[in-house]
Amino acid sequence: MTRFLNTARKIALVLIVNLLLLEMLSFLVVHSLAIIRPNLRLDLTLGQKFDTLTDDDLASYWAHRDELLGWDRAPFESRQATNSAGEKYSTTFSSDGARMDPKDHDATLIATYGDSFTEGAEVNNDETWQVYLENLTGHDVKNFGVLGYGIGQSFLKLKRHLEDGRVAPITMLVIYSNDLRRAVNNYRWFLNGSDGALLAFKPSFRLIGGQVRFFSIDHVNESMTLNDLNSLAVESAKYDFWMQKTKLYFVPQWPYSYQIIRALPKIVDKIGTKFQAVKDDRSLWTTQEGRLVAQHIVQEFYTATITRGSIPVVLFIPDIRDWKDGRKIPPYHEFRTRLSEHETEVPFTIDIYEAEFDESRFSILPFQGHPSPYGNQVIASHVFSELRELNLIE
């Protein structure tokens, strides 16, 4: 027995020594890649990006940051820009942070929350679908959409409004076809690689251990320097869906041998020589994580609105850019179908996919950009008819 234990100890010692040697070798290889293929190192790539930021950029970030949502529209905010067709348009916001409404109405009937397709990007204040819907209903329709929002941020904003007592008879959560991709993302640069997203930290929802978990941005505070935020951006990769899926980068951390395994395909493949923004997220709606995250947020939306006496409605908007060769079933279709088939504890649903319209005129340019004034009229008309069909308005 003693001889057996001694042999086992020797074997265990040899294994431990070999593992330590492997880690030491991996440590050297990982750090040598800083010279050979520095573009594979997330810390080096982001470090170069953050070096271009200034104290003014940091001050601007703190001035516009929202501690819950990441960013939000400020009261009386105003901007002018040029849309995809080269036309000038203006965007202004009222005292409550909603997009400015050129008409005077009585009490609010509907409050809408979503991304740029809700805000009305690329059109003037009087050309959003909410304004056209106001013309049809004769009542005020609030536009609380925000550029770059995902389904998670949209829900968190409307929930905050409800908790503050800002309750409309109907609350509408708008889900654009690509919005789910943003719900599982905690740092916007991981999605688009834009320099403008280097300080875009945001909340996210992830499926961890079979449960949907909410990841806040409470750890971001105004005492942090650019170096602190740089380190935080690198750390965020551990919990971001897209960085875990695409594995475009790796970070020099233990276990280094695992980092080597991750790095090998990129070392020999030029696909790892530059950032690749996540373009195609259609499969996310069919994954377990995508379905459960969307289901969790929609269920929370239902509970929050019903509890405060508002009627919950989910509006789905497909990606018309996919329809160049004819209409295609949107990636959220199965999810929406399952949602509609439930008989209790689900919000009403409306889908622009079911509307009849000229697809080539829906966007600012044919199959490019955000909805045109015509596209926003299509949305308003279909929403109006569906709300009447559901007996939610007269």
FIGU-309559 format. One record per residue (C-alpha): residue number from 1; residue in one letter; chain; z, x, y. Coordinates in nm, 2 decimals, padded with zeros to 4 digits. Layout:
N
REC  num  residuo  cadena      up    east   north
REC  NUM        a       A       Z       X       Y
...
This chain:
394
REC  num  residuo  cadena      up    east   north
REC    1        m       A   00.00   00.00   00.00
REC    2        t       A   00.09   00.28   00.24
REC    3        r       A  -00.24   00.46   00.16
REC    4        f       A  -00.43   00.13   00.24
REC    5        l       A  -00.25   00.09   00.57
REC    6        n       A  -00.32   00.45   00.67
REC    7        t       A  -00.69   00.40   00.59
REC    8        a       A  -00.70   00.07   00.79
REC    9        r       A  -00.54   00.25   01.09
REC   10        k       A  -00.80   00.53   01.07
REC   11        i       A  -01.09   00.28   01.06
REC   12        a       A  -00.94   00.08   01.35
REC   13        l       A  -00.89   00.40   01.55
REC   14        v       A  -01.25   00.51   01.49
REC   15        l       A  -01.38   00.17   01.60
REC   16        i       A  -01.17   00.18   01.91
REC   17        v       A  -01.29   00.53   02.00
REC   18        n       A  -01.65   00.43   01.94
REC   19        l       A  -01.62   00.12   02.15
REC   20        l       A  -01.46   00.32   02.43
REC   21        l       A  -01.75   00.58   02.41
REC   22        l       A  -02.00   00.29   02.41
REC   23        e       A  -01.84   00.15   02.72
REC   24        m       A  -01.83   00.49   02.89
REC   25        l       A  -02.20   00.54   02.81
REC   26        s       A  -02.28   00.19   02.93
REC   27        f       A  -02.09   00.25   03.25
REC   28        l       A  -02.30   00.56   03.32
REC   29        v       A  -02.62   00.37   03.24
REC   30        v       A  -02.53   00.07   03.45
REC   31        h       A  -02.45   00.28   03.75
REC   32        s       A  -02.76   00.50   03.71
REC   33        l       A  -02.97   00.19   03.75
REC   34        a       A  -02.87   00.20   04.11
REC   35        i       A  -03.12   00.48   04.14
REC   36        i       A  -03.38   00.37   03.88
REC   37        r       A  -03.40  -00.01   03.94
REC   38        p       A  -03.16  -00.10   04.22
REC   39        n       A  -03.34  -00.43   04.26
REC   40        l       A  -03.17  -00.55   03.94
REC   41        r       A  -02.82  -00.50   04.08
REC   42        l       A  -02.70  -00.81   04.26
REC   43        d       A  -02.44  -00.62   04.46
REC   44        l       A  -02.70  -00.38   04.59
REC   45        t       A  -02.96  -00.65   04.67
REC   46        l       A  -02.71  -00.86   04.86
REC   47        g       A  -02.56  -00.56   05.02
REC   48        q       A  -02.90  -00.47   05.17
REC   49        k       A  -02.94  -00.83   05.29
REC   50        f       A  -02.59  -00.85   05.45
REC   51        d       A  -02.65  -00.52   05.63
REC   52        t       A  -02.90  -00.71   05.84
REC   53        l       A  -02.64  -00.96   05.96
REC   54        t       A  -02.45  -00.92   06.29
REC   55        d       A  -02.13  -01.03   06.44
REC   56        d       A  -02.32  -01.30   06.62
REC   57        d       A  -02.45  -01.43   06.29
REC   58        l       A  -02.09  -01.44   06.16
REC   59        a       A  -01.97  -01.62   06.47
REC   60        s       A  -02.25  -01.88   06.44
REC   61        y       A  -02.16  -01.93   06.08
REC   62        w       A  -01.80  -02.01   06.16
REC   63        a       A  -01.91  -02.24   06.44
REC   64        h       A  -02.13  -02.45   06.21
REC   65        r       A  -01.93  -02.43   05.89
REC   66        d       A  -01.78  -02.74   05.73
REC   67        e       A  -01.48  -02.65   05.51
REC   68        l       A  -01.56  -02.93   05.26
REC   69        l       A  -01.94  -02.95   05.27
REC   70        g       A  -02.05  -02.60   05.36
REC   71        w       A  -02.24  -02.73   05.66
REC   72        d       A  -02.30  -03.06   05.84
REC   73        r       A  -02.46  -03.21   06.14
REC   74        a       A  -02.25  -03.19   06.46
REC   75        p       A  -02.21  -03.47   06.71
REC   76        f       A  -02.48  -03.46   06.98
REC   77        e       A  -02.67  -03.18   06.80
REC   78        s       A  -03.03  -03.16   06.90
REC   79        r       A  -03.33  -02.96   06.79
REC   80        q       A  -03.71  -02.95   06.82
REC   81        a       A  -03.95  -02.81   06.56
REC   82        t       A  -04.30  -02.82   06.43
REC   83        n       A  -04.38  -03.01   06.11
REC   84        s       A  -04.62  -02.92   05.82
REC   85        a       A  -04.91  -03.08   06.01
REC   86        g       A  -04.85  -02.86   06.32
REC   87        e       A  -04.70  -03.16   06.52
REC   88        k       A  -04.39  -03.13   06.74
REC   89        y       A  -04.10  -03.35   06.66
REC   90        s       A  -03.74  -03.38   06.78
REC   91        t       A  -03.41  -03.45   06.60
REC   92        t       A  -03.10  -03.56   06.77
REC   93        f       A  -02.76  -03.68   06.65
REC   94        s       A  -02.52  -03.93   06.80
REC   95        s       A  -02.14  -03.90   06.86
REC   96        d       A  -02.06  -03.99   06.49
REC   97        g       A  -02.30  -03.73   06.35
REC   98        a       A  -02.56  -03.98   06.24
REC   99        r       A  -02.93  -03.94   06.34
REC  100        m       A  -02.99  -04.09   06.68
REC  101        d       A  -03.11  -04.45   06.66
REC  102        p       A  -03.34  -04.56   06.95
REC  103        k       A  -03.24  -04.93   06.90
REC  104        d       A  -02.93  -05.12   06.98
REC  105        h       A  -02.79  -05.33   06.69
REC  106        d       A  -02.49  -05.52   06.59
REC  107        a       A  -02.24  -05.40   06.33
REC  108        t       A  -02.37  -05.15   06.07
REC  109        l       A  -02.51  -05.31   05.75
REC  110        i       A  -02.60  -05.00   05.55
REC  111        a       A  -02.48  -04.63   05.56
REC  112        t       A  -02.72  -04.38   05.40
REC  113        y       A  -02.63  -04.04   05.27
REC  114        g       A  -02.86  -03.77   05.12
REC  115        d       A  -03.08  -03.47   05.20
REC  116        s       A  -03.37  -03.41   05.43
REC  117        f       A  -03.56  -03.71   05.28
REC  118        t       A  -03.27  -03.92   05.41
REC  119        e       A  -03.23  -03.74   05.74
REC  120        g       A  -03.61  -03.78   05.80
REC  121        a       A  -03.72  -03.42   05.83
REC  122        e       A  -04.05  -03.36   06.01
REC  123        v       A  -04.06  -03.70   06.20
REC  124        n       A  -03.91  -03.82   06.52
REC  125        n       A  -03.60  -04.02   06.56
REC  126        d       A  -03.79  -04.35   06.57
REC  127        e       A  -04.00  -04.27   06.26
REC  128        t       A  -03.73  -04.25   05.99
REC  129        w       A  -03.71  -04.50   05.71
REC  130        q       A  -03.37  -04.62   05.83
REC  131        v       A  -03.52  -04.72   06.17
REC  132        y       A  -03.80  -04.91   05.99
REC  133        l       A  -03.54  -05.07   05.76
REC  134        e       A  -03.35  -05.18   06.07
REC  135        n       A  -03.66  -05.35   06.20
REC  136        l       A  -03.68  -05.55   05.87
REC  137        t       A  -03.31  -05.64   05.84
REC  138        g       A  -03.23  -05.68   06.21
REC  139        h       A  -02.91  -05.48   06.15
REC  140        d       A  -02.79  -05.12   06.20
REC  141        v       A  -02.87  -04.87   05.93
REC  142        k       A  -02.68  -04.54   05.97
REC  143        n       A  -02.86  -04.22   05.88
REC  144        f       A  -02.61  -03.95   05.76
REC  145        g       A  -02.87  -03.74   05.58
REC  146        v       A  -02.84  -03.36   05.61
REC  147        l       A  -03.10  -03.09   05.55
REC  148        g       A  -03.05  -02.89   05.23
REC  149        y       A  -02.79  -03.12   05.08
REC  150        g       A  -02.77  -03.19   04.71
REC  151        i       A  -02.63  -03.50   04.54
REC  152        g       A  -02.28  -03.34   04.53
REC  153        q       A  -02.26  -03.27   04.91
REC  154        s       A  -02.40  -03.62   04.99
REC  155        f       A  -02.14  -03.78   04.78
REC  156        l       A  -01.86  -03.57   04.93
REC  157        k       A  -01.97  -03.66   05.28
REC  158        l       A  -01.98  -04.03   05.21
REC  159        k       A  -01.65  -04.02   05.03
REC  160        r       A  -01.49  -03.85   05.34
REC  161        h       A  -01.63  -04.12   05.56
REC  162        l       A  -01.49  -04.39   05.33
REC  163        e       A  -01.15  -04.23   05.33
REC  164        d       A  -01.16  -04.21   05.71
REC  165        g       A  -01.22  -04.59   05.72
REC  166        r       A  -01.59  -04.57   05.81
REC  167        v       A  -01.70  -04.84   05.56
REC  168        a       A  -02.03  -05.02   05.58
REC  169        p       A  -02.10  -05.34   05.38
REC  170        i       A  -02.36  -05.14   05.17
REC  171        t       A  -02.33  -04.76   05.10
REC  172        m       A  -02.64  -04.59   04.98
REC  173        l       A  -02.65  -04.26   04.80
REC  174        v       A  -03.00  -04.12   04.81
REC  175        i       A  -03.11  -03.89   04.53
REC  176        y       A  -03.44  -03.70   04.58
REC  177        s       A  -03.60  -03.57   04.26
REC  178        n       A  -03.49  -03.21   04.32
REC  179        d       A  -03.13  -03.28   04.45
REC  180        l       A  -02.96  -03.23   04.11
REC  181        r       A  -03.05  -02.86   04.12
REC  182        r       A  -02.83  -02.82   04.43
REC  183        a       A  -02.53  -02.99   04.27
REC  184        v       A  -02.48  -02.70   04.02
REC  185        n       A  -02.54  -02.43   04.28
REC  186        n       A  -02.25  -02.28   04.48
REC  187        y       A  -02.44  -02.03   04.70
REC  188        r       A  -02.77  -02.14   04.85
REC  189        w       A  -02.93  -01.79   04.85
REC  190        f       A  -02.94  -01.81   04.46
REC  191        l       A  -03.18  -02.10   04.50
REC  192        n       A  -03.43  -01.99   04.76
REC  193        g       A  -03.36  -01.62   04.84
REC  194        s       A  -03.39  -01.70   05.21
REC  195        d       A  -03.22  -01.47   05.46
REC  196        g       A  -03.11  -01.79   05.64
REC  197        a       A  -02.91  -01.88   05.33
REC  198        l       A  -02.70  -01.56   05.31
REC  199        l       A  -02.39  -01.74   05.45
REC  200        a       A  -02.46  -02.08   05.29
REC  201        f       A  -02.16  -02.11   05.06
REC  202        k       A  -02.13  -02.46   04.93
REC  203        p       A  -01.93  -02.68   04.69
REC  204        s       A  -02.06  -02.74   04.34
REC  205        f       A  -02.01  -02.94   04.02
REC  206        r       A  -02.03  -02.76   03.68
REC  207        l       A  -01.98  -02.86   03.32
REC  208        i       A  -01.70  -02.63   03.19
REC  209        g       A  -01.55  -02.68   02.85
REC  210        g       A  -01.71  -03.02   02.81
REC  211        q       A  -01.57  -03.15   03.14
REC  212        v       A  -01.73  -03.17   03.48
REC  213        r       A  -01.54  -02.96   03.73
REC  214        f       A  -01.55  -02.95   04.11
REC  215        f       A  -01.56  -02.61   04.27
REC  216        s       A  -01.46  -02.63   04.64
REC  217        i       A  -01.51  -02.36   04.91
REC  218        d       A  -01.15  -02.36   05.01
REC  219        h       A  -01.14  -01.98   04.95
REC  220        v       A  -01.38  -01.92   05.24
REC  221        n       A  -01.18  -01.88   05.56
REC  222        e       A  -01.23  -01.75   05.91
REC  223        s       A  -01.03  -01.44   05.85
REC  224        m       A  -01.31  -01.30   05.63
REC  225        t       A  -01.55  -01.03   05.75
REC  226        l       A  -01.91  -00.99   05.66
REC  227        n       A  -01.80  -00.74   05.39
REC  228        d       A  -01.56  -01.00   05.25
REC  229        l       A  -01.84  -01.26   05.24
REC  230        n       A  -02.07  -01.02   05.08
REC  231        s       A  -01.82  -00.96   04.80
REC  232        l       A  -01.77  -01.33   04.77
REC  233        a       A  -02.15  -01.39   04.73
REC  234        v       A  -02.16  -01.14   04.45
REC  235        e       A  -01.86  -01.30   04.28
REC  236        s       A  -02.02  -01.65   04.31
REC  237        a       A  -02.28  -01.55   04.06
REC  238        k       A  -02.02  -01.59   03.78
REC  239        y       A  -02.00  -01.96   03.84
REC  240        d       A  -02.35  -02.05   03.95
REC  241        f       A  -02.58  -02.24   03.71
REC  242        w       A  -02.90  -02.08   03.82
REC  243        m       A  -02.78  -01.72   03.82
REC  244        q       A  -02.64  -01.78   03.47
REC  245        k       A  -02.97  -01.93   03.36
REC  246        t       A  -03.22  -01.70   03.51
REC  247        k       A  -03.02  -01.37   03.48
REC  248        l       A  -03.23  -01.21   03.74
REC  249        y       A  -02.95  -00.97   03.84
REC  250        f       A  -02.64  -00.81   03.69
REC  251        v       A  -02.33  -00.68   03.84
REC  252        p       A  -02.15  -00.35   03.74
REC  253        q       A  -01.84  -00.49   03.57
REC  254        w       A  -01.67  -00.48   03.24
REC  255        p       A  -01.79  -00.51   02.97
REC  256        y       A  -02.06  -00.27   03.07
REC  257        s       A  -02.23  -00.28   02.73
REC  258        y       A  -02.29  -00.65   02.79
REC  259        q       A  -02.45  -00.57   03.12
REC  260        i       A  -02.68  -00.33   02.95
REC  261        i       A  -02.79  -00.59   02.71
REC  262        r       A  -02.86  -00.82   03.00
REC  263        a       A  -03.05  -00.55   03.19
REC  264        l       A  -03.28  -00.43   02.91
REC  265        p       A  -03.54  -00.70   02.94
REC  266        k       A  -03.56  -00.66   03.32
REC  267        i       A  -03.58  -00.28   03.30
REC  268        v       A  -03.90  -00.30   03.10
REC  269        d       A  -04.03  -00.62   03.27
REC  270        k       A  -04.16  -00.62   03.62
REC  271        i       A  -04.05  -00.98   03.66
REC  272        g       A  -03.72  -00.84   03.76
REC  273        t       A  -03.86  -00.64   04.05
REC  274        k       A  -03.81  -00.91   04.31
REC  275        f       A  -03.62  -01.23   04.37
REC  276        q       A  -03.76  -01.54   04.21
REC  277        a       A  -03.65  -01.86   04.37
REC  278        v       A  -03.58  -02.14   04.13
REC  279        k       A  -03.88  -02.37   04.16
REC  280        d       A  -03.89  -02.59   03.86
REC  281        d       A  -03.58  -02.79   03.78
REC  282        r       A  -03.73  -03.07   03.59
REC  283        s       A  -03.55  -02.97   03.27
REC  284        l       A  -03.21  -02.99   03.44
REC  285        w       A  -03.22  -03.37   03.42
REC  286        t       A  -03.26  -03.35   03.04
REC  287        t       A  -02.98  -03.10   02.98
REC  288        q       A  -02.63  -03.20   02.89
REC  289        e       A  -02.49  -03.04   03.20
REC  290        g       A  -02.75  -03.20   03.43
REC  291        r       A  -02.69  -03.55   03.28
REC  292        l       A  -02.31  -03.53   03.28
REC  293        v       A  -02.29  -03.38   03.63
REC  294        a       A  -02.52  -03.66   03.77
REC  295        q       A  -02.33  -03.92   03.57
REC  296        h       A  -02.00  -03.79   03.70
REC  297        i       A  -02.10  -03.80   04.06
REC  298        v       A  -02.26  -04.14   04.04
REC  299        q       A  -01.95  -04.28   03.87
REC  300        e       A  -01.73  -04.13   04.14
REC  301        f       A  -01.96  -04.28   04.40
REC  302        y       A  -01.93  -04.62   04.24
REC  303        t       A  -01.55  -04.60   04.23
REC  304        a       A  -01.51  -04.47   04.59
REC  305        t       A  -01.73  -04.75   04.74
REC  306        i       A  -01.60  -05.04   04.53
REC  307        t       A  -01.24  -04.94   04.60
REC  308        r       A  -01.30  -04.96   04.97
REC  309        g       A  -01.50  -05.29   04.97
REC  310        s       A  -01.85  -05.15   05.00
REC  311        i       A  -02.15  -05.22   04.78
REC  312        p       A  -02.28  -04.91   04.61
REC  313        v       A  -02.66  -04.86   04.59
REC  314        v       A  -02.84  -04.55   04.45
REC  315        l       A  -03.19  -04.49   04.59
REC  316        f       A  -03.41  -04.26   04.39
REC  317        i       A  -03.71  -04.08   04.56
REC  318        p       A  -03.96  -03.90   04.34
REC  319        d       A  -04.13  -03.57   04.43
REC  320        i       A  -04.47  -03.69   04.55
REC  321        r       A  -04.60  -03.33   04.55
REC  322        d       A  -04.63  -03.37   04.17
REC  323        w       A  -04.87  -03.65   04.20
REC  324        k       A  -05.19  -03.47   04.31
REC  325        d       A  -05.35  -03.55   03.98
REC  326        g       A  -05.20  -03.90   03.95
REC  327        r       A  -04.86  -04.06   03.93
REC  328        k       A  -04.61  -03.88   03.70
REC  329        i       A  -04.29  -04.02   03.56
REC  330        p       A  -04.01  -03.85   03.77
REC  331        p       A  -03.77  -03.62   03.59
REC  332        y       A  -03.47  -03.85   03.67
REC  333        h       A  -03.64  -04.15   03.51
REC  334        e       A  -03.45  -04.15   03.19
REC  335        f       A  -03.12  -04.11   03.37
REC  336        r       A  -03.19  -04.39   03.61
REC  337        t       A  -03.30  -04.61   03.32
REC  338        r       A  -02.98  -04.55   03.13
REC  339        l       A  -02.78  -04.62   03.45
REC  340        s       A  -02.96  -04.95   03.50
REC  341        e       A  -02.90  -05.06   03.15
REC  342        h       A  -02.53  -05.06   03.19
REC  343        e       A  -02.38  -05.40   03.26
REC  344        t       A  -02.06  -05.30   03.43
REC  345        e       A  -01.92  -05.03   03.66
REC  346        v       A  -02.25  -04.89   03.78
REC  347        p       A  -02.41  -04.91   04.13
REC  348        f       A  -02.73  -05.10   04.20
REC  349        t       A  -03.04  -04.88   04.17
REC  350        i       A  -03.37  -04.87   04.36
REC  351        d       A  -03.66  -04.64   04.28
REC  352        i       A  -03.95  -04.56   04.51
REC  353        y       A  -04.14  -04.47   04.20
REC  354        e       A  -04.18  -04.84   04.14
REC  355        a       A  -04.34  -04.91   04.48
REC  356        e       A  -04.71  -04.94   04.53
REC  357        f       A  -04.86  -04.72   04.80
REC  358        d       A  -05.12  -04.46   04.89
REC  359        e       A  -04.98  -04.14   04.74
REC  360        s       A  -05.21  -03.92   04.96
REC  361        r       A  -05.06  -04.06   05.28
REC  362        f       A  -04.69  -04.06   05.18
REC  363        s       A  -04.62  -03.71   05.30
REC  364        i       A  -04.69  -03.53   05.63
REC  365        l       A  -04.99  -03.37   05.47
REC  366        p       A  -05.14  -03.49   05.14
REC  367        f       A  -04.88  -03.40   04.88
REC  368        q       A  -04.71  -03.15   05.11
REC  369        g       A  -04.39  -03.17   05.32
REC  370        h       A  -04.15  -03.46   05.38
REC  371        p       A  -04.24  -03.83   05.41
REC  372        s       A  -04.48  -03.91   05.70
REC  373        p       A  -04.41  -04.22   05.92
REC  374        y       A  -04.63  -04.41   05.67
REC  375        g       A  -04.42  -04.27   05.38
REC  376        n       A  -04.10  -04.38   05.56
REC  377        q       A  -04.24  -04.72   05.61
REC  378        v       A  -04.31  -04.74   05.23
REC  379        i       A  -03.95  -04.64   05.16
REC  380        a       A  -03.81  -04.90   05.41
REC  381        s       A  -04.03  -05.18   05.28
REC  382        h       A  -03.95  -05.12   04.91
REC  383        v       A  -03.57  -05.08   04.98
REC  384        f       A  -03.58  -05.41   05.18
REC  385        s       A  -03.76  -05.60   04.91
REC  386        e       A  -03.53  -05.46   04.64
REC  387        l       A  -03.21  -05.54   04.83
REC  388        r       A  -03.33  -05.90   04.87
REC  389        e       A  -03.42  -05.91   04.50
REC  390        l       A  -03.07  -05.79   04.42
REC  391        n       A  -02.93  -06.06   04.65
REC  392        l       A  -02.75  -05.80   04.86
REC  393        i       A  -02.92  -05.91   05.19
REC  394        e       A  -03.08  -06.24   05.30
